[in-house]
Amino acid sequence: MLKKVLVESKLKSNMAIEVQTRDHKFIIDQPKAGGGDDLGPTPLEFFFSSLAGCIGSIALIIAKQRRFELRACNVKVEGELDTDVLMGKSCDARAGFQWMKAYVEIDADMTDQEKKDFLHEIDARCPISDNMQNTTKVEFELVD
């Protein structure tokens, strides 16, 4: 079954961008040091938040499907990118992250090997992880 996801955004004041999806609105912004008003996370922080949230969501789905108690699934995501590219100062590197790593803490009645297998299944079923690890065509279309 295919599911369509839709997000719309509008530029607001300064560097702030208002995003709407379904009945939810939120602000993406830049820190004050980056010229914004720090009204919300940056696009890069939202990108990592998507992965962390997907890992937690998929972990809960699997736990419910298998009927076991998942007491906690805490995720920390970090990565590094060359900001000279996004600032237009260089085109020698990729604009995207050079590396990313998700640190996942699982609190459940499982052995270490079972936790590793569980994490592997989470990764295999996570659409965000899949899109980060595999090329998905992105098209840009100018509209009036």
Backbone as a ProteinNet text record, in pm:
[ID]
protein_1_A
[PRIMARY]
MLKKVLVESKLKSNMAIEVQTRDHKFIIDQPKAGGGDDLGPTPLEFFFSSLAGCIGSIALIIAKQRRFELRACNVKVEGELDTDVLMGKSCDARAGFQWMKAYVEIDADMTDQEKKDFLHEIDARCPISDNMQNTTKVEFELVD
[TERTIARY]
84.6	0	89	64.4	140.3	74.7	156.4	108.2	175.5	96.2	150.8	168.9	283	312.9	327.5	265.6	268.3	306.2	400.9	443.3	447.7	398.8	404.5	476	551.1	622.5	609.1	622.8	617.5	725.6	794.7	891.3	817.4	868.5	811	913	919.6	1013.1	1156.1	1249	1391.5	1424.4	1472.8	1510.1	1407.9	1300.6	1201.9	1117.2	1087.3	1003.2	893.8	768.2	655.5	621.2	613.5	584.6	450.8	370.3	243.5	234.2	189.7	159.4	38.2	-60.2	-189.3	-236.7	-263.2	-309.8	-198.9	-75.2	37.9	118.3	154.8	242.1	364.2	479.6	600.1	693	792.5	885.9	1023.4	1082.9	1223.3	1295.6	1407.3	1478.6	1628.4	1703.1	1847.4	1881.8	1992.3	2034.7	2065.6	2065.4	2093.9	2231.1	2327.9	2462.2	2460.1	2356.8	2344	2248.7	2205.9	2118.5	1971.4	1935	1794.7	1756.1	1635.3	1585.6	1578.4	1624.8	1627.6	1487.7	1388.3	1249.7	1218.9	1312.9	1293.3	1421.4	1420.7	1538.6	1570.8	1694.1	1736.8	1687.4	1690.1	1653.7	1739.9	1868.2	1958	1917.3	1876.9	1831.4	1700.5	1610.7	1486.7	1516	1613.7	1654.3	1696.1	1782.7	1824.9	1709.6	1622	1504.6	1415.1	1405.2	1325.9	1380	1512.1	1571.3	1548.8	1575.1	1555.7	1410.5	1318.3	1176.3	1133.2	1186.2	1151	1204.8	1326.6	1382.5	1293.1	1253.8	1165.7	1030.6	973.1	841.3	844	945.1	955.1	981.6	1062.7	1087	956.2	872.7	742.9	650.9	649.8	566.5	607.5	737.6	785.5	751.9	774.2	744.5	596.4	509.5	364.9	330.1	390.3	363.7	408.6	521	575.3	528.5	453.3	396.1	502	602.6	697.5	708	751.3	759.7	890.1	876.3	989.9	984.4	1066.7	1062.7	1119.5	1218.7	1278.4	1352.6	1354.3	1436	1483.4	1601.6	1657.1	1757.7	1746.6	1828	1899.9	2027	2105.7	2163.3	2147	2197.9	2294.6	2409	2504.8	2566.7	2625	2690.2	2768	2838.3	2923.3	2911.1	2904.8	2901.3	2988.6	3025	3108.2	3015.8	3011.8	2920.4	2964.8	3090	3134.5	3052.5	3006.4	2927.4	2791.7	2720.8	2588	2594.9	2708.3	2724.9	2774.8	2799	2842.6	2989.4	3067.5	3209.8	3295.7	3239.6	3315.9	3219.8	3270.3	3192.7	3279.6	3380.3	3475.2	3425.9	3325.1	3272.5	3123.7	3063.7	2918.4	2850.5	2729.8	2652.6	2598.3	2580.1	2522.6	2625	2577	2662.3	2770.2	2890.2	3002.3	2984.8	2923.7	2893.5	2780.1	2709	2602	2607.4	2568.7	2566.7	2450.3	2375.3	2265.4	2308.5	2305.2	2335.1	2200.6	2174.1	2042.2	2057.8	1985.4	1981.7	1845.2	1846.4	1723.1	1710.1	1597.9	1568.9	1453.5	1486.5	1388.4	1454.9	1374.3	1427.4	1481.6	1602.3	1668.4	1815.7	1877.1	2022.2	2083.4	2214.8	2282.6	2263.9	2271.7	2253.2	2110.2	2012.1	1872.6	1852.4	1918.3	1909.7	1972.7	2086.4	2150.7	2061.1	1998.8	1907	1784.4	1733.7	1619.5	1655.5	1773.4	1818.2	1834.4	1885	1898.7	1761	1661.6	1526.5	1466.9	1491.3	1444.1	1500.4	1630.9	1696.3	1636.6	1613	1559.2	1417.6	1341.5	1201.5	1180	1283.3	1271.2	1280.2	1171.5	1174.9	1276.5	1295.7	1390.8	1532.5	1567.5	1699.4	1719.1	1616.9	1625.9	1654.1	1583.9	1605.5	1741.2	1794.8	1928.1	2036.7	2011.5	2113.6	2103.5	1992.3	1970	1927.5	1960.6	1925.3	1776.5	1708.7	1570.5	1567.4	1512.7	1507.4	1425.1	1481.3	1411.1	1399.9	1279.7	1255.6	1215.4	1256.1	1216.5	1132.6	1017.7	929.9	886.3	907.2	866.8	717.6	645.1	500.7	470.1	357.3	315.9	240.8
-118.2	0	124.4	213	337.1	445.5	526.6	637.6	764.9	866.1	994.6	1083.4	1149.2	1242.8	1380.2	1481.4	1616.8	1715.8	1801.9	1909.5	2036.3	2146.3	2274.7	2375.6	2465.6	2566.1	2703.8	2806.5	2946	3023.8	3110.2	3197.7	3296.2	3317.7	3414.9	3527	3584.2	3693.2	3642.6	3726	3697.8	3562.6	3465.4	3334.1	3226.6	3265.9	3168.2	3114.1	2986.1	2918.1	2845.4	2873.8	2805.3	2681.3	2569.2	2442.9	2390.8	2339.8	2278.6	2139.4	2045.3	1910.3	1863.9	1815.8	1780.9	1899.8	1882.2	1992.1	2049.7	2027.8	2071.1	2178.4	2282.9	2387.9	2395.9	2419.7	2441.4	2534.5	2585.6	2682.2	2619.8	2638.2	2606.6	2740.5	2752.4	2879.9	2853.1	2958.8	2952.2	3014.7	2974	3038.6	3185.8	3263.9	3407	3430	3346	3358.7	3332.8	3261.8	3233.5	3327.8	3435.5	3534.7	3515.3	3411.7	3387.2	3443	3408.7	3450.3	3333.2	3216.1	3095.9	3058.5	3068.4	3036.3	2887.5	2811.3	2667.8	2602.5	2469.8	2397.9	2433.4	2406.9	2428.1	2311.9	2326.1	2212.3	2089.3	2110.6	1998.3	1926.4	2002.3	1941.9	1866.5	1920.9	1848.8	1720.2	1724.1	1606	1494.3	1526.2	1426.3	1386	1481.4	1450.2	1348.3	1358	1262	1121.3	1106.1	973.9	923.7	1007.9	967.3	928.7	1008.9	979.4	852.6	828	707.6	583.5	590	476.5	442.5	543.7	520.5	467	521.7	477.4	333.1	298.7	162	65	105.3	20.5	-10.2	91.2	70	-19.3	0.7	-82.9	-229.6	-255.9	-393.8	-452.2	-374.8	-422.9	-457.5	-373.7	-403.2	-526.3	-538.8	-655.1	-784.8	-778	-898.1	-913.3	-814.4	-815.7	-829	-741.1	-735.3	-591	-576.3	-444.3	-375.8	-263.2	-178.1	-62.7	-69	32.5	165.7	159.3	283.1	253.2	352.8	350.5	494.1	522	656.9	664.8	773	785	919.7	914.9	1036.3	1024.7	1129.4	1128.7	1245.3	1217.2	1323.6	1302.1	1406.6	1397.9	1524	1523.6	1636.5	1667	1796.8	1838.5	1959.8	1985.4	2099.2	2218	2312.8	2426.9	2524	2513.8	2600.3	2574.1	2451.8	2419.4	2488.2	2474.1	2536.6	2688.5	2743.6	2889.4	2940.7	2849.7	2890.6	2928.4	2895.9	2929.1	2823.4	2703.2	2593.7	2497.2	2428.5	2320.8	2196.1	2189.3	2078.6	1954.6	1968.8	1855.3	1840.6	1739.1	1722.1	1825.2	1864.1	1954.2	1879.9	1749.5	1669.2	1631.1	1556.1	1513	1417.8	1435.1	1346.7	1212.7	1217.4	1097.1	1127.3	1024.1	1032.5	906	918.2	801.3	814.9	706.1	700.6	609.9	662.4	585.6	549.5	421.5	376.9	297.3	340.7	270.8	202.1	70.6	-7.2	-66.7	-37.9	-96.5	-194.2	-321.8	-429.3	-557	-654.9	-783.1	-861	-826.8	-887.7	-904.2	-1002.1	-1014.6	-908	-890.8	-795.1	-832.5	-961.8	-1005.2	-978.6	-1002.2	-974.1	-825.1	-741.2	-596.2	-557.1	-617.4	-589.2	-632.5	-748.2	-796.6	-706	-662.1	-570.2	-439.2	-386.2	-261.5	-278.8	-393.8	-421.2	-422.1	-481.7	-482.2	-342.4	-264.7	-125.5	-51.4	-64.3	2.2	-43.6	-173.9	-228.8	-180.3	-147.1	-106.9	44.1	121.3	266.6	339.6	403.5	475.4	590.5	656.3	768	715.5	611.2	549.5	501.7	438.9	390.4	504.6	616.4	730.2	794.6	786.5	841.5	752.5	622.1	528.2	494.1	524.7	491.3	615.5	617.6	731.8	729.1	836.1	855.9	980.1	966.6	1079.4	1193.7	1311.9	1431.4	1523.5	1562.8	1652.5	1789.3	1892.5	2029	2080.6	2137.5	2190	2330.3	2423.9	2562.5	2575.6	2634.5	2655.2	2803.2	2843.6	2985.5	3014.7
0	0	0	-93.1	-100.3	-16.1	49	131.3	81.7	52.5	9	131.9	139.3	246.9	183.8	244.3	190.4	299.6	268.5	356.7	272.6	326.2	255.9	344.7	283	361.2	298.3	384.5	340.8	413.9	339.6	403.6	492.1	611	704	723.4	841.5	867.3	879.1	832.8	842.7	780	855.5	803.2	839.5	905.5	952.6	837	844.1	746	821.8	788	850.9	768.3	833.9	767.4	817.8	725.6	764.2	703.9	786.8	742.8	821.8	750.7	810.9	894.8	1024.5	1110.3	1197.3	1158	1239.6	1167.4	1243.9	1193.4	1283.6	1221.8	1300.5	1224.2	1294.5	1237.6	1225.1	1108.6	1085.9	1078.6	1145.5	1148.6	1156.5	1163.8	1182	1316.8	1376.1	1500.8	1475.5	1581.6	1567.4	1503.4	1537.2	1478.2	1327.5	1278.6	1136	1065.2	1133.1	1071.9	1098.4	1173.4	1204.1	1338.6	1382.2	1512.7	1610.6	1570.6	1654.2	1705.1	1614.4	1650.2	1641.7	1587.8	1574.3	1529	1520.4	1473.2	1328.4	1289.1	1150.9	1064.3	932	846.3	873.4	901.9	929.7	1057.9	1158.9	1285.3	1265.2	1183.2	1152	1075.4	987.7	911.4	1006.8	1102.6	1201.3	1291.6	1324.3	1406.4	1336.6	1205.2	1128.5	1145.9	1141.5	1159.6	1301.6	1400.2	1540.3	1566.4	1515.4	1534.2	1463.8	1345.2	1270.9	1341.5	1391.9	1465.6	1584.2	1661.5	1776.4	1735.8	1629.8	1582.4	1534.6	1455.5	1403.9	1519.2	1615.4	1732.9	1804.9	1822.3	1888.5	1805.5	1675.1	1587.6	1600.6	1594	1604	1741	1846.3	1981.9	1996.3	1942.6	1949.2	1867.1	1749.5	1664.7	1732.1	1802.4	1867.7	2012.6	2058.6	2193.6	2303.4	2296.8	2407.2	2455.6	2579.6	2639.9	2598.9	2535.7	2502.9	2601.5	2703.4	2809.2	2762.2	2674.9	2622.8	2493.4	2408	2286.7	2268.2	2318.4	2313.5	2199.4	2122.1	2001.3	2000.6	1965.3	1943.2	1802.8	1722.1	1585.4	1570.5	1510.4	1483	1346	1293.4	1164.2	1137.2	1024.9	990.5	841.6	809.1	669.8	649.9	526.2	489.2	462.8	554.4	539.5	430.2	385.8	275.6	149.7	132	13.6	21.2	133.6	143	143.8	185.2	183.7	48.5	-47.6	-180.6	-189.1	-87.8	-85.7	-154.4	-174.3	-234.1	-301.9	-400.9	-461.2	-471.8	-385.5	-387.2	-314.2	-230.7	-153.6	-181.4	-125.2	-134.2	-44.4	-80.2	5	126.9	112.8	220.6	325.7	422	531.8	483.1	536	505.6	576.9	695.8	772.4	870.1	906.2	1006.3	1090.5	1216.3	1303.7	1400.8	1414.7	1512	1626.1	1746.1	1867.2	1929.3	1944.5	1990.5	2119.7	2220.9	2349.8	2360.1	2378.2	2384.5	2523.4	2589.4	2720.2	2703	2696.3	2682.6	2733	2763.8	2810	2691.1	2650.5	2534.9	2565.7	2503.7	2509.9	2419.7	2430.3	2342.2	2195.9	2163.6	2025.2	1977.9	2064	2028	2003.7	2082.2	2061.8	1928.4	1894.4	1765.4	1649.8	1662.9	1558.8	1547.8	1662.7	1667.8	1597.7	1627.9	1565.4	1414.4	1372.5	1229.3	1161.3	1226.4	1168.7	1165.9	1271.1	1272.7	1152.1	1131	1018.6	885.7	872.7	747.2	718.5	823.1	805.6	812.1	840.8	860.1	725.9	680.6	552.6	550.7	663.2	667.2	648.4	721.1	705.4	561.7	506.5	368.9	271.8	288.3	198.2	219.3	338.7	363.6	303.3	297.2	251.2	103.1	41.9	-98.8	-175.5	-300.9	-384.4	-418	-384.8	-424.5	-512.4	-629.8	-722.7	-661.7	-662.7	-617.6	-737.7	-771.3	-884.3	-830.6	-899.8	-867	-983.9	-952.1	-1055.7	-1016.7	-1104.5	-1081.1	-1106.7	-1011.1	-1026.9	-1017.1	-1074.8	-1069.6	-943.1
[MASK]
++++++++++++++++++++++++++++++++++++++++++++++++++++++++++++++++++++++++++++++++++++++++++++++++++++++++++++++++++++++++++++++++++++++++++++++++

